[in-house]
């Protein structure tokens, strides 16, 4: 039986956590780099900026900032203020998860043709989600002279688990709304019929549902380890891959729909 709270186990998992975060940083930097041309079209003014892209850019760059912050905390050779940098990392990462859900919700609103009931329900879900995200600092970290790195020493698993469970339920509701409208209803967004073989409906149905499932699965894994509460490191080790998975799929949805036609993300 593994003693999850023993110093030796925590020291070993700290090394695993460090290597895992570096691998995830490489993954996210690769995703960011291959899609930078899309961002540049709007930054340079070559394509018209529309308001839904506010959430897209905030989602991408808040998570990028959080990943860089994690790398700084793990790779610093001199003592730093671990609590401050992990506070930034936690708030930026949580915000990225919330923004990913908003990006997926905007897509769902488009699919439902701006249905007022769907819009009202999703807005309430978004407000509830952010009320959890903005709860404040949910972890404590301190400098370890032995390992020459920042260590997470304490986590508020109750709020963290509640946030990820809410994200999981939120993404499931959005997934079901899309399945219903695109798979079972006769007409989709703007009256587009799935049975008519619409290219837009096919794009949303084939790619979108896969993306939603990935985001949902990432939140499930993170939630399970937070509920188990084995130790401070194991409780949060899958939070970052969950945030990355949600962000990648949500921003890809935005890019796919924006590139589909000339109406941008409001298509």
Legacy VTK file of the C-alpha trace (Angstrom):
# vtk DataFile Version 3.0
C-alpha trace
ASCII
DATASET POLYDATA
POINTS 267 float
0.000 0.000 0.000
1.438 3.369 -1.056
1.828 5.959 1.694
0.748 8.974 -0.351
1.665 11.451 2.401
5.210 10.240 3.101
8.012 12.747 2.305
9.702 10.260 -0.030
6.502 9.729 -2.036
5.796 13.457 -2.265
9.394 14.149 -3.355
9.139 11.508 -6.097
5.774 12.853 -7.273
7.192 16.375 -7.323
9.731 15.213 -9.899
6.993 13.493 -11.907
4.863 16.642 -11.689
7.802 18.739 -12.958
8.444 16.524 -15.989
4.719 16.240 -16.737
4.285 20.038 -16.701
7.233 20.492 -19.074
5.703 17.997 -21.501
2.360 19.820 -21.319
4.075 23.165 -21.871
5.676 21.757 -25.028
2.300 20.449 -26.212
0.547 23.765 -25.671
3.368 25.799 -27.257
3.127 23.558 -30.325
-0.646 24.092 -30.513
-0.177 27.851 -30.045
2.532 28.063 -32.716
0.655 26.151 -35.443
-2.393 28.411 -35.033
-0.571 31.738 -34.618
-1.308 32.693 -38.228
-5.028 32.816 -37.363
-4.386 35.206 -34.469
-2.178 37.412 -36.634
-4.942 37.938 -39.206
-6.991 39.761 -36.556
-4.098 41.431 -34.735
-2.816 42.889 -38.015
-6.305 43.982 -39.077
-6.413 41.743 -42.155
-9.694 40.249 -40.882
-12.477 42.072 -39.090
-12.443 41.586 -35.316
-15.796 40.508 -33.832
-16.736 40.521 -30.168
-16.859 36.703 -29.605
-13.123 36.634 -30.320
-12.521 38.445 -27.015
-13.175 35.144 -25.254
-11.051 33.257 -27.777
-7.955 35.431 -27.263
-8.397 35.615 -23.485
-8.690 31.821 -23.352
-5.525 31.213 -25.374
-3.264 33.761 -23.752
-4.340 33.384 -20.131
-3.504 29.682 -20.346
-0.207 30.489 -22.082
0.628 32.829 -19.202
-0.280 30.159 -16.648
1.930 27.571 -18.379
4.879 29.981 -18.466
4.269 30.751 -14.783
4.356 27.054 -13.925
7.637 26.670 -15.819
9.146 29.599 -13.906
8.025 28.127 -10.576
9.506 24.732 -11.410
12.738 25.831 -13.106
13.952 28.684 -10.915
17.370 28.023 -9.360
17.036 30.781 -6.781
14.334 31.236 -4.164
11.229 33.011 -5.451
7.822 33.988 -4.059
6.118 30.663 -4.773
2.768 31.675 -3.303
2.384 34.701 -5.584
3.312 32.877 -8.763
1.078 29.897 -7.996
-1.783 32.270 -7.163
-1.395 33.737 -10.657
-1.120 30.259 -12.186
-4.236 28.998 -10.410
-6.412 32.006 -11.248
-5.241 32.110 -14.888
-5.730 28.368 -15.328
-9.193 28.421 -13.750
-10.153 31.397 -15.904
-8.990 29.484 -19.006
-11.330 26.609 -18.102
-14.206 29.066 -17.683
-13.434 30.819 -20.963
-13.266 27.484 -22.780
-16.810 26.757 -21.602
-17.901 30.202 -22.810
-16.388 29.555 -26.253
-18.201 26.226 -26.493
-21.408 27.911 -25.294
-21.180 30.584 -28.007
-20.936 27.822 -30.581
-24.016 26.182 -29.077
-25.937 29.475 -29.259
-25.042 29.671 -32.953
-26.221 26.090 -33.481
-29.585 26.904 -31.854
-30.060 29.997 -33.994
-29.910 32.441 -31.033
-32.789 30.736 -29.228
-33.625 33.007 -26.252
-34.327 30.131 -23.864
-30.991 28.481 -24.677
-29.169 31.824 -24.362
-30.785 32.535 -20.976
-29.990 29.074 -19.630
-26.365 29.187 -20.789
-25.858 32.682 -19.353
-27.059 31.448 -15.945
-24.721 28.452 -16.163
-21.803 30.737 -17.075
-22.508 33.051 -14.122
-22.648 30.072 -11.753
-19.378 28.739 -13.179
-17.546 32.034 -12.659
-18.899 32.382 -9.126
-16.831 29.260 -8.335
-13.816 30.274 -10.418
-13.517 33.605 -8.596
-13.546 32.102 -5.103
-9.941 33.197 -4.564
-6.672 31.421 -3.785
-7.276 27.680 -3.448
-3.736 26.385 -2.961
-0.584 27.142 -1.003
2.979 26.760 -2.225
6.406 27.312 -0.740
10.040 27.114 -1.774
11.815 23.788 -1.177
15.579 24.268 -0.582
16.170 20.515 -0.925
14.582 20.284 -4.387
15.297 23.901 -5.457
11.762 24.336 -6.703
8.307 25.439 -5.582
6.162 22.786 -3.917
2.388 22.771 -3.557
1.768 22.156 0.139
-1.985 22.560 0.518
-5.075 22.656 -1.698
-8.709 23.521 -1.096
-10.100 20.399 -2.735
-13.710 21.206 -1.888
-13.879 24.331 -4.063
-11.550 22.916 -6.727
-13.614 19.736 -7.048
-16.851 21.741 -7.113
-15.448 23.915 -9.915
-14.413 20.960 -12.050
-17.632 19.048 -11.370
-19.548 22.152 -12.429
-17.374 22.383 -15.579
-18.034 18.718 -16.291
-21.815 19.104 -15.922
-21.730 22.355 -17.904
-19.870 20.730 -20.804
-22.230 17.740 -20.679
-25.273 20.011 -20.941
-23.701 21.828 -23.880
-22.842 18.487 -25.502
-26.426 17.241 -25.111
-27.813 20.489 -26.538
-25.622 20.031 -29.617
-26.477 16.356 -29.995
-30.175 17.162 -29.780
-30.105 20.035 -32.255
-27.726 18.506 -34.786
-28.493 14.830 -34.389
-32.181 14.548 -33.613
-33.886 17.827 -34.411
-34.931 18.383 -37.989
-33.288 21.784 -38.296
-30.039 23.157 -36.945
-28.610 26.629 -36.683
-30.384 29.173 -38.902
-32.729 26.435 -40.105
-29.993 24.257 -41.576
-31.214 20.714 -42.026
-28.945 17.846 -41.068
-30.817 15.633 -43.512
-30.096 18.054 -46.341
-26.378 17.289 -46.089
-25.383 20.839 -45.136
-21.593 21.220 -45.071
-21.813 23.499 -42.030
-24.001 21.065 -40.098
-21.680 18.193 -41.038
-18.640 20.183 -39.883
-20.225 21.045 -36.534
-21.563 17.543 -35.936
-18.420 15.583 -36.879
-15.815 17.792 -35.243
-17.790 19.514 -32.531
-19.048 16.457 -30.700
-15.547 14.978 -30.594
-14.235 18.236 -29.125
-16.960 18.344 -26.490
-16.248 14.764 -25.468
-12.519 15.497 -25.053
-13.243 18.532 -22.852
-15.706 16.497 -20.782
-13.258 13.590 -20.346
-10.471 15.934 -19.219
-12.693 17.380 -16.497
-13.761 13.901 -15.352
-10.149 12.775 -14.807
-9.218 15.967 -12.935
-12.322 15.683 -10.744
-11.637 12.047 -9.816
-8.141 12.833 -8.513
-9.363 15.867 -6.583
-12.093 13.823 -4.903
-9.587 11.064 -4.018
-7.412 13.716 -2.299
-4.348 11.465 -2.088
-1.958 14.377 -1.409
-1.586 18.023 -2.516
0.340 17.129 -5.691
-1.895 14.283 -6.866
-4.971 16.421 -6.205
-3.972 18.982 -8.835
-1.719 17.054 -11.228
-4.506 16.587 -13.802
-5.911 20.117 -13.519
-3.433 21.430 -16.083
-4.080 18.765 -18.758
-7.813 19.337 -18.240
-7.403 23.086 -18.793
-5.200 22.470 -21.847
-7.629 19.953 -23.370
-10.594 22.294 -22.836
-8.733 25.280 -24.259
-7.402 23.465 -27.316
-10.762 22.019 -28.303
-12.685 25.243 -27.596
-10.296 27.453 -29.567
-10.182 24.968 -32.432
-13.975 25.108 -32.594
-13.763 28.905 -32.900
-11.136 28.732 -35.645
-12.962 26.040 -37.590
-16.231 27.970 -37.641
-14.535 31.306 -38.315
-12.636 29.869 -41.278
-15.781 28.199 -42.614
-17.365 31.379 -43.930
-17.104 35.135 -44.167
-19.330 35.917 -41.186
-16.633 35.034 -38.645
-17.418 33.464 -35.295
-21.046 34.628 -35.497
-21.737 32.158 -38.326
LINES 1 268
267 0 1 2 3 4 5 6 7 8 9 10 11 12 13 14 15 16 17 18 19 20 21 22 23 24 25 26 27 28 29 30 31 32 33 34 35 36 37 38 39 40 41 42 43 44 45 46 47 48 49 50 51 52 53 54 55 56 57 58 59 60 61 62 63 64 65 66 67 68 69 70 71 72 73 74 75 76 77 78 79 80 81 82 83 84 85 86 87 88 89 90 91 92 93 94 95 96 97 98 99 100 101 102 103 104 105 106 107 108 109 110 111 112 113 114 115 116 117 118 119 120 121 122 123 124 125 126 127 128 129 130 131 132 133 134 135 136 137 138 139 140 141 142 143 144 145 146 147 148 149 150 151 152 153 154 155 156 157 158 159 160 161 162 163 164 165 166 167 168 169 170 171 172 173 174 175 176 177 178 179 180 181 182 183 184 185 186 187 188 189 190 191 192 193 194 195 196 197 198 199 200 201 202 203 204 205 206 207 208 209 210 211 212 213 214 215 216 217 218 219 220 221 222 223 224 225 226 227 228 229 230 231 232 233 234 235 236 237 238 239 240 241 242 243 244 245 246 247 248 249 250 251 252 253 254 255 256 257 258 259 260 261 262 263 264 265 266
